[in-house]
Amino acid sequence: MTRTFTIKDGQTPTQEQLEEVKAAAEREIQFDEDCPELSSAMYKAIRCSVAQRNRKKKNA
């Protein structure tokens, strides 16, 4: 299950929100047919595309 919190500028998250985020960080990732685990080649492709995007942002 995915939960979304919207925190506006100057607003601090509630203690309940912080606890939920900490609990989620401790859980393992559950892969399935909609979200399969990435191969090392796919990780490399993502890293390359992120580097290209960052270079474009830096030069813009």
C-alpha positions, 0 to 999 in steps of 0.5 A, spaced: 500 500 500 502 506 498 500 512 502 502 520 500 503 525 505 503 533 502 507 537 507 507 544 505 512 549 506 513 551 513 509 545 515 512 540 520 510 532 519 506 530 525 509 524 530 504 519 527 507 521 520 514 520 522 513 513 525 509 511 519 515 513 514 520 510 519 516 503 519 516 503 512 523 504 511 524 498 515 520 493 511 523 489 505 521 491 498 515 486 495 516 485 488 511 482 483 509 482 476 507 489 476 514 491 479 519 486 478 526 486 481 531 490 476 537 487 473 544 490 473 543 492 466 537 496 468 540 499 474 546 501 469 541 504 464 537 508 470 544 511 472 546 513 465 539 516 464 539 520 471 547 522 469 544 525 463 538 529 466 543 532 471 548 534 466 542 537 462 539 541 468 546 543 470 547 546 463 540 549 463 
